Amino acid sequence: MRDFVYMAGNILYVVVKSFCPVRTGNLVTNGITMKSDGSEIYIGGDLAPYAIYTNENWNMFAPPLQGHINPHERWIDKAITEAVPLIKSALSGGISEEEYNNILKKYNKQVQNTMNSIAEKSRLKAEEIQKSAWRDL
C-alpha cells in the first residue's frame, strides 16, 4: 500500500527546497529537513537559525535589515502555494508512482541546478583569488 502522507510530505519537501534562496547552500542542504514519516517539514533550526530572515518582510526587524527590501520575501508561502495542488492529489491517491517520481525529479533537478551554479561561482572566485595571490608574490 502506498503511503500518501509520506508522498505528500516529500512533495512539499522538494518543492520548498526548490524555492529556497541560496547564497552558500547551507539553508537548502542543512536547514530544511523532513520528519522520517513525511508528516512535518522543518525550516531553520540550529544549522540555519537565520532562516526567518530569508522569508519575512525586513521592516519587522531592527536595523540593519529594517528599511530594506527582502528579495526573497514570502518564498515559503510561494512554495506552499505551488505544492498544494500536488499535495491534494497525493493525499487523494490521484498521483501514480511515475507521476510522483517525475515531480520529485523536476524539483530536485531545480535544486541541483541552483547548487551547481553556486559551486561554479565559488570555483571562479577561488580561481580569481589564486591568480591574485600569485600576482602578489
C-alpha positions in Angstrom: 0.0 0.0 0.0 1.3 3.5 -0.8 1.9 5.9 2.0 0.0 9.0 0.8 1.1 11.1 3.8 4.8 10.4 3.1 4.3 11.2 -0.6 2.6 14.5 0.2 5.2 15.4 2.7 8.0 14.5 0.4 6.5 16.6 -2.4 6.2 19.6 -0.1 9.8 19.0 1.0 11.2 19.0 -2.5 9.1 22.0 -3.6 10.2 24.0 -0.6 13.8 23.2 -1.3 13.4 24.3 -4.9 12.1 27.7 -3.8 14.8 28.2 -1.1 17.0 31.2 -1.6 20.6 30.1 -2.0 23.8 32.1 -1.2 26.0 29.4 0.3 23.8 26.4 0.1 23.6 25.9 3.8 19.9 26.6 4.2 18.8 24.3 1.3 21.2 21.4 2.3 21.1 21.6 6.1 18.3 24.0 7.1 15.3 22.2 5.5 14.5 18.8 7.0 11.6 16.4 7.0 10.4 14.1 9.7 11.0 10.5 8.6 7.3 9.7 8.1 6.8 12.9 5.9 4.4 14.4 8.4 6.5 17.5 9.2 8.9 19.8 7.4 11.3 22.0 9.4 13.0 25.1 8.1 15.8 26.7 10.1 17.0 25.2 13.3 20.4 25.1 14.8 22.2 24.8 11.4 20.3 27.7 9.8 18.9 30.0 12.6 18.8 32.9 10.1 16.1 31.2 8.0 13.4 33.5 9.3 15.2 36.5 7.9 15.1 34.9 4.4 11.3 34.8 4.3 9.9 37.7 6.3 9.5 41.4 5.5 12.6 43.1 6.8 10.7 46.0 8.2 9.6 43.8 11.1 13.2 43.6 12.2 15.6 46.1 13.7 18.3 47.8 11.6 20.3 47.0 9.6 17.5 44.9 7.9 14.7 47.4 8.6 14.2 49.7 5.7 15.5 47.3 3.1 13.6 45.1 0.7 14.0 41.3 1.2 14.4 39.9 -2.3 13.2 36.5 -1.1 10.2 37.7 1.0 7.5 35.0 1.2 9.4 32.3 -0.6 8.0 29.7 1.8 4.4 30.9 1.1 5.1 30.7 -2.7 6.5 27.2 -2.4 3.5 26.0 -0.4 1.1 27.6 -2.9 2.8 25.7 -5.7 2.8 22.5 -3.7 -0.8 22.5 -2.5 -2.4 21.0 -5.7 0.2 18.3 -5.8 -0.3 17.5 -2.1 -4.0 17.3 -2.6 -3.5 14.8 -5.4 -1.1 12.8 -3.5 -3.3 12.6 -0.4 -6.3 11.5 -2.5 -4.3 8.8 -4.3 -4.5 10.7 -7.6 -0.8 10.6 -8.4 0.7 7.5 -9.9 4.2 6.3 -8.9 5.5 7.5 -12.2 4.0 11.0 -11.7 5.3 11.1 -8.1 8.8 10.2 -9.2 8.6 12.8 -12.0 7.5 15.5 -9.5 10.5 14.7 -7.3 12.9 14.6 -10.2 11.7 18.0 -11.5 12.1 19.8 -8.2 15.3 18.0 -7.2 16.8 19.0 -10.6 15.9 22.6 -9.9 17.8 22.4 -6.5 20.7 20.6 -8.2 20.9 23.3 -10.9 21.0 26.0 -8.3 23.7 24.2 -6.3 25.7 23.7 -9.5 25.5 27.4 -10.2 26.7 28.3 -6.6 29.6 25.8 -7.0 30.6 27.3 -10.3 30.6 30.8 -8.8 32.7 29.6 -5.9 35.1 27.9 -8.2 35.5 31.1 -10.3 36.0 33.2 -7.1 38.7 30.7 -5.9 40.4 30.9 -9.2 40.4 34.7 -9.0 41.8 34.6 -5.5 44.5 32.2 -6.5 45.6 34.3 -9.5 45.6 37.4 -7.3 47.8 35.6 -4.7 50.3 34.6 -7.4 50.5 38.2 -8.7 51.2 39.5 -5.2 54.2 37.2 -4.8 
